[in-house]
Amino acid sequence: MKKLDNKTWLVYLLQCANNSLYCGITNDLPRRLRQHNGEIKGGAKYTRANAPCQLIYQEKTQDRSSASKREYEIKQMDKKTKLRLIQST
């Protein structure tokens, strides 16, 4: 996984060990995944408690604002719709 420049923002979905989905945004995906899996400090308490988490979807956005808006849209989806989104890539 190559490192993105700090201007590139991503929306991502993780599948946690309990089979739940977690949505977030970042401009440094490798670091963020390590945080979510408890390898380094940071990350969501939920994902650390349900690790290991695996990246299953990512989507580039133009900027942080766009990433936040898209994250909100994805978080409003039910699980079936999120799974269809993942399968469409």
Phi and psi in radians as a Rosetta constraint file:
Dihedral C 1 N 2 CA 2 C 2 CIRCULARHARMONIC -1.419 0.35
Dihedral N 2 CA 2 C 2 N 3 CIRCULARHARMONIC 2.606 0.35
Dihedral C 2 N 3 CA 3 C 3 CIRCULARHARMONIC -1.331 0.35
Dihedral N 3 CA 3 C 3 N 4 CIRCULARHARMONIC 2.389 0.35
Dihedral C 3 N 4 CA 4 C 4 CIRCULARHARMONIC -1.522 0.35
Dihedral N 4 CA 4 C 4 N 5 CIRCULARHARMONIC 2.729 0.35
Dihedral C 4 N 5 CA 5 C 5 CIRCULARHARMONIC -1.290 0.35
Dihedral N 5 CA 5 C 5 N 6 CIRCULARHARMONIC 2.821 0.35
Dihedral C 5 N 6 CA 6 C 6 CIRCULARHARMONIC -1.171 0.35
Dihedral N 6 CA 6 C 6 N 7 CIRCULARHARMONIC -0.119 0.35
Dihedral C 6 N 7 CA 7 C 7 CIRCULARHARMONIC -1.619 0.35
Dihedral N 7 CA 7 C 7 N 8 CIRCULARHARMONIC -0.226 0.35
Dihedral C 7 N 8 CA 8 C 8 CIRCULARHARMONIC -1.608 0.35
Dihedral N 8 CA 8 C 8 N 9 CIRCULARHARMONIC 2.101 0.35
Dihedral C 8 N 9 CA 9 C 9 CIRCULARHARMONIC -1.915 0.35
Dihedral N 9 CA 9 C 9 N 10 CIRCULARHARMONIC 2.473 0.35
Dihedral C 9 N 10 CA 10 C 10 CIRCULARHARMONIC -2.148 0.35
Dihedral N 10 CA 10 C 10 N 11 CIRCULARHARMONIC 2.576 0.35
Dihedral C 10 N 11 CA 11 C 11 CIRCULARHARMONIC -1.823 0.35
Dihedral N 11 CA 11 C 11 N 12 CIRCULARHARMONIC 2.377 0.35
Dihedral C 11 N 12 CA 12 C 12 CIRCULARHARMONIC -2.395 0.35
Dihedral N 12 CA 12 C 12 N 13 CIRCULARHARMONIC 2.741 0.35
Dihedral C 12 N 13 CA 13 C 13 CIRCULARHARMONIC -2.151 0.35
Dihedral N 13 CA 13 C 13 N 14 CIRCULARHARMONIC 2.358 0.35
Dihedral C 13 N 14 CA 14 C 14 CIRCULARHARMONIC -1.970 0.35
Dihedral N 14 CA 14 C 14 N 15 CIRCULARHARMONIC 2.566 0.35
Dihedral C 14 N 15 CA 15 C 15 CIRCULARHARMONIC -1.843 0.35
Dihedral N 15 CA 15 C 15 N 16 CIRCULARHARMONIC 2.120 0.35
Dihedral C 15 N 16 CA 16 C 16 CIRCULARHARMONIC -1.521 0.35
Dihedral N 16 CA 16 C 16 N 17 CIRCULARHARMONIC 2.926 0.35
Dihedral C 16 N 17 CA 17 C 17 CIRCULARHARMONIC -1.026 0.35
Dihedral N 17 CA 17 C 17 N 18 CIRCULARHARMONIC -0.503 0.35
Dihedral C 17 N 18 CA 18 C 18 CIRCULARHARMONIC -1.520 0.35
Dihedral N 18 CA 18 C 18 N 19 CIRCULARHARMONIC 0.207 0.35
Dihedral C 18 N 19 CA 19 C 19 CIRCULARHARMONIC 1.287 0.35
Dihedral N 19 CA 19 C 19 N 20 CIRCULARHARMONIC 0.182 0.35
Dihedral C 19 N 20 CA 20 C 20 CIRCULARHARMONIC -1.452 0.35
Dihedral N 20 CA 20 C 20 N 21 CIRCULARHARMONIC 2.878 0.35
Dihedral C 20 N 21 CA 21 C 21 CIRCULARHARMONIC -1.943 0.35
Dihedral N 21 CA 21 C 21 N 22 CIRCULARHARMONIC 2.463 0.35
Dihedral C 21 N 22 CA 22 C 22 CIRCULARHARMONIC -2.207 0.35
Dihedral N 22 CA 22 C 22 N 23 CIRCULARHARMONIC 2.284 0.35
Dihedral C 22 N 23 CA 23 C 23 CIRCULARHARMONIC -1.950 0.35
Dihedral N 23 CA 23 C 23 N 24 CIRCULARHARMONIC 2.424 0.35
Dihedral C 23 N 24 CA 24 C 24 CIRCULARHARMONIC -2.709 0.35
Dihedral N 24 CA 24 C 24 N 25 CIRCULARHARMONIC 3.128 0.35
Dihedral C 24 N 25 CA 25 C 25 CIRCULARHARMONIC -2.254 0.35
Dihedral N 25 CA 25 C 25 N 26 CIRCULARHARMONIC 2.704 0.35
Dihedral C 25 N 26 CA 26 C 26 CIRCULARHARMONIC -2.884 0.35
Dihedral N 26 CA 26 C 26 N 27 CIRCULARHARMONIC 2.848 0.35
Dihedral C 26 N 27 CA 27 C 27 CIRCULARHARMONIC -2.048 0.35
Dihedral N 27 CA 27 C 27 N 28 CIRCULARHARMONIC 0.176 0.35
Dihedral C 27 N 28 CA 28 C 28 CIRCULARHARMONIC -2.552 0.35
Dihedral N 28 CA 28 C 28 N 29 CIRCULARHARMONIC 1.406 0.35
Dihedral C 28 N 29 CA 29 C 29 CIRCULARHARMONIC -1.087 0.35
Dihedral N 29 CA 29 C 29 N 30 CIRCULARHARMONIC -0.789 0.35
Dihedral C 29 N 30 CA 30 C 30 CIRCULARHARMONIC -1.014 0.35
Dihedral N 30 CA 30 C 30 N 31 CIRCULARHARMONIC -0.750 0.35
Dihedral C 30 N 31 CA 31 C 31 CIRCULARHARMONIC -1.129 0.35
Dihedral N 31 CA 31 C 31 N 32 CIRCULARHARMONIC -0.762 0.35
Dihedral C 31 N 32 CA 32 C 32 CIRCULARHARMONIC -1.111 0.35
Dihedral N 32 CA 32 C 32 N 33 CIRCULARHARMONIC -0.683 0.35
Dihedral C 32 N 33 CA 33 C 33 CIRCULARHARMONIC -1.121 0.35
Dihedral N 33 CA 33 C 33 N 34 CIRCULARHARMONIC -0.712 0.35
Dihedral C 33 N 34 CA 34 C 34 CIRCULARHARMONIC -1.106 0.35
Dihedral N 34 CA 34 C 34 N 35 CIRCULARHARMONIC -0.662 0.35
Dihedral C 34 N 35 CA 35 C 35 CIRCULARHARMONIC -1.133 0.35
Dihedral N 35 CA 35 C 35 N 36 CIRCULARHARMONIC -0.828 0.35
Dihedral C 35 N 36 CA 36 C 36 CIRCULARHARMONIC -1.054 0.35
Dihedral N 36 CA 36 C 36 N 37 CIRCULARHARMONIC -0.564 0.35
Dihedral C 36 N 37 CA 37 C 37 CIRCULARHARMONIC -1.585 0.35
Dihedral N 37 CA 37 C 37 N 38 CIRCULARHARMONIC 0.117 0.35
Dihedral C 37 N 38 CA 38 C 38 CIRCULARHARMONIC 1.337 0.35
Dihedral N 38 CA 38 C 38 N 39 CIRCULARHARMONIC 0.249 0.35
Dihedral C 38 N 39 CA 39 C 39 CIRCULARHARMONIC -1.332 0.35
Dihedral N 39 CA 39 C 39 N 40 CIRCULARHARMONIC -0.573 0.35
Dihedral C 39 N 40 CA 40 C 40 CIRCULARHARMONIC -2.349 0.35
Dihedral N 40 CA 40 C 40 N 41 CIRCULARHARMONIC 2.841 0.35
Dihedral C 40 N 41 CA 41 C 41 CIRCULARHARMONIC -1.109 0.35
Dihedral N 41 CA 41 C 41 N 42 CIRCULARHARMONIC 2.477 0.35
Dihedral C 41 N 42 CA 42 C 42 CIRCULARHARMONIC 1.997 0.35
Dihedral N 42 CA 42 C 42 N 43 CIRCULARHARMONIC -2.961 0.35
Dihedral C 42 N 43 CA 43 C 43 CIRCULARHARMONIC 1.526 0.35
Dihedral N 43 CA 43 C 43 N 44 CIRCULARHARMONIC 2.819 0.35
Dihedral C 43 N 44 CA 44 C 44 CIRCULARHARMONIC -1.305 0.35
Dihedral N 44 CA 44 C 44 N 45 CIRCULARHARMONIC 2.433 0.35
Dihedral C 44 N 45 CA 45 C 45 CIRCULARHARMONIC -0.992 0.35
Dihedral N 45 CA 45 C 45 N 46 CIRCULARHARMONIC -0.678 0.35
Dihedral C 45 N 46 CA 46 C 46 CIRCULARHARMONIC -1.055 0.35
Dihedral N 46 CA 46 C 46 N 47 CIRCULARHARMONIC -0.828 0.35
Dihedral C 46 N 47 CA 47 C 47 CIRCULARHARMONIC -1.246 0.35
Dihedral N 47 CA 47 C 47 N 48 CIRCULARHARMONIC -0.614 0.35
Dihedral C 47 N 48 CA 48 C 48 CIRCULARHARMONIC -1.100 0.35
Dihedral N 48 CA 48 C 48 N 49 CIRCULARHARMONIC -0.642 0.35
Dihedral C 48 N 49 CA 49 C 49 CIRCULARHARMONIC -1.307 0.35
Dihedral N 49 CA 49 C 49 N 50 CIRCULARHARMONIC -0.378 0.35
Dihedral C 49 N 50 CA 50 C 50 CIRCULARHARMONIC -2.058 0.35
Dihedral N 50 CA 50 C 50 N 51 CIRCULARHARMONIC 0.468 0.35
Dihedral C 50 N 51 CA 51 C 51 CIRCULARHARMONIC -1.299 0.35
Dihedral N 51 CA 51 C 51 N 52 CIRCULARHARMONIC 2.754 0.35
Dihedral C 51 N 52 CA 52 C 52 CIRCULARHARMONIC -1.408 0.35
Dihedral N 52 CA 52 C 52 N 53 CIRCULARHARMONIC 2.622 0.35
Dihedral C 52 N 53 CA 53 C 53 CIRCULARHARMONIC -1.969 0.35
Dihedral N 53 CA 53 C 53 N 54 CIRCULARHARMONIC 2.483 0.35
Dihedral C 53 N 54 CA 54 C 54 CIRCULARHARMONIC -2.106 0.35
Dihedral N 54 CA 54 C 54 N 55 CIRCULARHARMONIC 2.353 0.35
Dihedral C 54 N 55 CA 55 C 55 CIRCULARHARMONIC -1.199 0.35
Dihedral N 55 CA 55 C 55 N 56 CIRCULARHARMONIC 2.197 0.35
Dihedral C 55 N 56 CA 56 C 56 CIRCULARHARMONIC -2.146 0.35
Dihedral N 56 CA 56 C 56 N 57 CIRCULARHARMONIC -0.166 0.35
Dihedral C 56 N 57 CA 57 C 57 CIRCULARHARMONIC -2.787 0.35
Dihedral N 57 CA 57 C 57 N 58 CIRCULARHARMONIC 2.467 0.35
Dihedral C 57 N 58 CA 58 C 58 CIRCULARHARMONIC -2.565 0.35
Dihedral N 58 CA 58 C 58 N 59 CIRCULARHARMONIC 2.591 0.35
Dihedral C 58 N 59 CA 59 C 59 CIRCULARHARMONIC -2.502 0.35
Dihedral N 59 CA 59 C 59 N 60 CIRCULARHARMONIC 2.148 0.35
Dihedral C 59 N 60 CA 60 C 60 CIRCULARHARMONIC -1.296 0.35
Dihedral N 60 CA 60 C 60 N 61 CIRCULARHARMONIC 2.556 0.35
Dihedral C 60 N 61 CA 61 C 61 CIRCULARHARMONIC -2.265 0.35
Dihedral N 61 CA 61 C 61 N 62 CIRCULARHARMONIC 2.968 0.35
Dihedral C 61 N 62 CA 62 C 62 CIRCULARHARMONIC -1.308 0.35
Dihedral N 62 CA 62 C 62 N 63 CIRCULARHARMONIC -0.632 0.35
Dihedral C 62 N 63 CA 63 C 63 CIRCULARHARMONIC -2.800 0.35
Dihedral N 63 CA 63 C 63 N 64 CIRCULARHARMONIC 3.130 0.35
Dihedral C 63 N 64 CA 64 C 64 CIRCULARHARMONIC -1.079 0.35
Dihedral N 64 CA 64 C 64 N 65 CIRCULARHARMONIC -0.691 0.35
Dihedral C 64 N 65 CA 65 C 65 CIRCULARHARMONIC -1.076 0.35
Dihedral N 65 CA 65 C 65 N 66 CIRCULARHARMONIC -0.805 0.35
Dihedral C 65 N 66 CA 66 C 66 CIRCULARHARMONIC -1.086 0.35
Dihedral N 66 CA 66 C 66 N 67 CIRCULARHARMONIC -0.693 0.35
Dihedral C 66 N 67 CA 67 C 67 CIRCULARHARMONIC -1.097 0.35
Dihedral N 67 CA 67 C 67 N 68 CIRCULARHARMONIC -0.764 0.35
Dihedral C 67 N 68 CA 68 C 68 CIRCULARHARMONIC -1.114 0.35
Dihedral N 68 CA 68 C 68 N 69 CIRCULARHARMONIC -0.713 0.35
Dihedral C 68 N 69 CA 69 C 69 CIRCULARHARMONIC -1.137 0.35
Dihedral N 69 CA 69 C 69 N 70 CIRCULARHARMONIC -0.755 0.35
Dihedral C 69 N 70 CA 70 C 70 CIRCULARHARMONIC -1.166 0.35
Dihedral N 70 CA 70 C 70 N 71 CIRCULARHARMONIC -0.688 0.35
Dihedral C 70 N 71 CA 71 C 71 CIRCULARHARMONIC -1.011 0.35
Dihedral N 71 CA 71 C 71 N 72 CIRCULARHARMONIC -0.773 0.35
Dihedral C 71 N 72 CA 72 C 72 CIRCULARHARMONIC -1.067 0.35
Dihedral N 72 CA 72 C 72 N 73 CIRCULARHARMONIC -0.773 0.35
Dihedral C 72 N 73 CA 73 C 73 CIRCULARHARMONIC -1.027 0.35
Dihedral N 73 CA 73 C 73 N 74 CIRCULARHARMONIC -0.797 0.35
Dihedral C 73 N 74 CA 74 C 74 CIRCULARHARMONIC -1.161 0.35
Dihedral N 74 CA 74 C 74 N 75 CIRCULARHARMONIC -0.699 0.35
Dihedral C 74 N 75 CA 75 C 75 CIRCULARHARMONIC -1.146 0.35
Dihedral N 75 CA 75 C 75 N 76 CIRCULARHARMONIC -0.392 0.35
Dihedral C 75 N 76 CA 76 C 76 CIRCULARHARMONIC -1.405 0.35
Dihedral N 76 CA 76 C 76 N 77 CIRCULARHARMONIC -0.260 0.35
Dihedral C 76 N 77 CA 77 C 77 CIRCULARHARMONIC -1.296 0.35
Dihedral N 77 CA 77 C 77 N 78 CIRCULARHARMONIC 2.614 0.35
Dihedral C 77 N 78 CA 78 C 78 CIRCULARHARMONIC -1.370 0.35
Dihedral N 78 CA 78 C 78 N 79 CIRCULARHARMONIC 2.980 0.35
Dihedral C 78 N 79 CA 79 C 79 CIRCULARHARMONIC -1.090 0.35
Dihedral N 79 CA 79 C 79 N 80 CIRCULARHARMONIC -0.677 0.35
Dihedral C 79 N 80 CA 80 C 80 CIRCULARHARMONIC -1.035 0.35
Dihedral N 80 CA 80 C 80 N 81 CIRCULARHARMONIC -0.761 0.35
Dihedral C 80 N 81 CA 81 C 81 CIRCULARHARMONIC -1.162 0.35
Dihedral N 81 CA 81 C 81 N 82 CIRCULARHARMONIC -0.700 0.35
Dihedral C 81 N 82 CA 82 C 82 CIRCULARHARMONIC -1.089 0.35
Dihedral N 82 CA 82 C 82 N 83 CIRCULARHARMONIC -0.723 0.35
Dihedral C 82 N 83 CA 83 C 83 CIRCULARHARMONIC -1.138 0.35
Dihedral N 83 CA 83 C 83 N 84 CIRCULARHARMONIC -0.644 0.35
Dihedral C 83 N 84 CA 84 C 84 CIRCULARHARMONIC -1.139 0.35
Dihedral N 84 CA 84 C 84 N 85 CIRCULARHARMONIC -0.682 0.35
Dihedral C 84 N 85 CA 85 C 85 CIRCULARHARMONIC -1.044 0.35
Dihedral N 85 CA 85 C 85 N 86 CIRCULARHARMONIC -0.794 0.35
Dihedral C 85 N 86 CA 86 C 86 CIRCULARHARMONIC -1.107 0.35
Dihedral N 86 CA 86 C 86 N 87 CIRCULARHARMONIC -0.755 0.35
Dihedral C 86 N 87 CA 87 C 87 CIRCULARHARMONIC -1.243 0.35
Dihedral N 87 CA 87 C 87 N 88 CIRCULARHARMONIC -0.333 0.35
Dihedral C 87 N 88 CA 88 C 88 CIRCULARHARMONIC -1.351 0.35
Dihedral N 88 CA 88 C 88 N 89 CIRCULARHARMONIC -0.141 0.35
